[in-house]
């Protein structure tokens, strides 16, 4: 729309009769205050999402630590070499060569080798999955220090100024639009960090689910009432 176009007019009924008044023109562009408000809201939103990802990853680390601590106390790793026993693999082959209804017969000779080592196999799946989950969760909460070296918002960029006075002068000499742009640029950098955190969090969550399921199955089978 042409900015030089004449303002629209409308007839308004008032105390003085019908009066023609101009209607203020709005070209749809954002004002400085609305842009500043949007930038602040966006910056706060992205930071909240980062904090949420860190909290979820911390919860996963705590859960994983509980399971791994249990397996460590049970010293399950010492039993892992038993899984390379050729007799176990032959017994497992016989187990799956039977019809499914006979799988539940734990007293059958053909099933004994499989069921004897089933808890050990589950512990392998559980421990490895939980360790991978812990690694992804740790990477998620690890600090991210990358960012613009000439920014006005990122703390690591601020410390590159030779003195507080120089930084304050840089800020005070910037226009409102420049300050808003600095916040938006930092929001973009935070969004990239947020994306990497949630990628790690998703992987940590799925490995934690697999590990926890295997751990619970191990507990159900190995713990005697």
Secondary structure, 3 states (H helix, E strand, C coil): CCCCCCCCEEEEEECCEEEEEECCCCCCCCCHHHHHHHHHHHHHHHHHHHHHHHHHHHHHHHHHHHHHHHHHHHCHHHHHHHHHCHHHHHHHHHHHHCCHHHHHCCCCHHHHHHHHHHHHHHHHHHHHHHHHHHHHHHHHHCCCCCCCCCCCCCHHHHCCCCCHHHHHHHHHCCCHHHHHHHHHHHHHHHHHHHHHHHHHHHHHHHHHHHHHHHHHHHHHHHCCC
